[in-house]
Amino acid sequence: MELVLKLVRFKEDRKDRKINEYDLVFLPIIWQRHFYVGCFNIKHSRVGVLDNTVVEDTLSIEEKYDGWVEKLVSILKTLYVETMLTKCHTNICKNVKLQQDAFANYLRIKKHPMAKIMKSTPIVRQKMDWRTESNGIGCGIFAMRHMETYMGQMTGWECGLAKEDAPNDLQQKQLNDLRIKYIAKILLHSQNENIRNVAKYLKKNLGIRGNKCNTQRP
């Protein structure tokens, strides 16, 4: 978490940030080849699950997201919570509320004023009209779009994607456009250590030159 906070710097002052300065913390998760997002809404004391799938809407949070905790634990081992993890080891995949305890413990270590409240805040599967039943390969794009557009809304959240059954296969076309956008952003981002190689390839094969291909690194 400390490394992430150091990487997320505002362009205006380039200062490192502290957890107390954030209202939302997103946790991208992959479980059984499916990407989804856990969102800690510290400001409004909520834990949200951002998931595009619709086929298992009837399952409980614990049934659908069994394993979320296990993935979170592998990350939180760097957050000095080994004592709590040892005590919870035998039940780690049986109760999704354990992930709340882990994050709340991190907040407590950092003396965050919302640590105690976040420990007991309810877990909610965020409602969305663009859930999918037959799309088995777009979950990663959905996860990225969700993190890009979700601002902690209680209701009325729109990410710009059409419903799965929209005419002319509109949702799939939108996902294809987003896939191209995200790939370009990743390849040309200043943190990409191979950005100069990418730039050379683009110039050689696509004729992209000058300001259209920024190879500067901070």
FENNOR-V750915 format. One record per backbone hydrogen bond with DSSP energy under -0.5 kcal/mol. NH is the residue of the N-H (numbers start at 1). CO is the residue of the C=O. If there is no record, write none. Layout:
# FENNOR-V750915
nh | co
NH | CO
NH | CO
This chain:
# FENNOR-V750915
nh | co
5 | 1
6 | 2
7 | 3
8 | 4
9 | 7
10 | 15
13 | 10
14 | 10
17 | 5
21 | 18
22 | 19
25 | 40
27 | 38
29 | 36
31 | 34
34 | 31
36 | 29
37 | 50
38 | 27
39 | 48
40 | 25
40 | 38
41 | 39
41 | 46
42 | 23
42 | 40
43 | 23
45 | 41
46 | 41
47 | 122
48 | 39
48 | 46
49 | 124
50 | 37
50 | 48
51 | 49
54 | 132
55 | 132
57 | 54
59 | 56
64 | 60
65 | 61
66 | 63
68 | 65
71 | 67
72 | 68
73 | 69
74 | 70
75 | 71
75 | 72
76 | 72
77 | 73
78 | 75
79 | 76
80 | 77
81 | 76
85 | 81
86 | 82
87 | 83
88 | 84
89 | 85
89 | 86
91 | 88
92 | 89
94 | 91
95 | 91
98 | 95
99 | 96
100 | 96
100 | 97
101 | 97
102 | 98
103 | 99
104 | 100
105 | 101
106 | 102
107 | 103
108 | 104
109 | 105
110 | 106
111 | 108
112 | 107
115 | 112
118 | 114
119 | 115
120 | 116
120 | 117
121 | 117
124 | 47
124 | 122
126 | 49
126 | 124
131 | 128
132 | 52
136 | 134
142 | 138
143 | 139
144 | 140
145 | 141
146 | 142
147 | 143
148 | 144
149 | 145
150 | 146
164 | 131
166 | 163
169 | 166
170 | 167
173 | 169
174 | 170
175 | 171
176 | 172
177 | 173
178 | 174
179 | 175
180 | 176
181 | 177
182 | 178
183 | 179
184 | 180
185 | 181
186 | 182
187 | 183
188 | 184
189 | 186
192 | 189
193 | 191
195 | 192
198 | 194
199 | 195
200 | 196
201 | 197
202 | 198
203 | 199
204 | 200
205 | 201
206 | 202
207 | 202
208 | 202
212 | 209
213 | 210
215 | 213
